[in-house]
């Protein structure tokens, strides 16, 4: 995923990717002007403005905490961590440092999703949210399908519906190497029904928001990626990952603390842990 950031930064205004660290750096094909490092610790003392953490999830907490301690702005891939305790520590550290901690919940920065979100009515008028994030694969060694796929719909739903959840239920369906999850819950007065996982037969990445007489839809796998009642919404053509990088750069330029993502990332991790426990019981 780090190589995807490398491609996406080309469209981000005023952003220079100067250094890359990886234990497999010798195997990476990188532009000649990028300085290569085998150890991520090297990046903490170079006077950089920010750090993008696109590493296996189990390393997110350690690297992000070290970068925040070094005074760097941080964009960490989802999930922010694999434990509630680590997510709380990162959030508290970012707040204490008055730092910048952003999380790569990519759909939230997709211009199509933003167009849908910006056109929604007041939360009190929303009755139902449904969606599906799934595909046939990928199968990863460093994250279960729940933790790999779950952060996407959960981050979107928590952003739109709030963090107060009750009657949380989850069903699982195995299909060879893959697994699909169906989450149903009540976000106060909003009914939520989400499906996600790597055990599907086709790519799906959509969310519908229903109110009385209207339906808004975000569908990244469709030609019409954002709509209201079937009519397309207008949005910029900026690729989502480029928009993520630009958001980090803008926060650095503004020079103000940005920890809202840390709260959302923590809420996502808490729900994933809860779902994990329900599925195992």
Order of alpha helices (4+ residues) and beta strands (2+ residues): alpha-beta-beta-beta-alpha-beta-alpha-beta-alpha-beta-alpha-beta-beta-beta-beta-beta-beta-beta-alpha-alpha
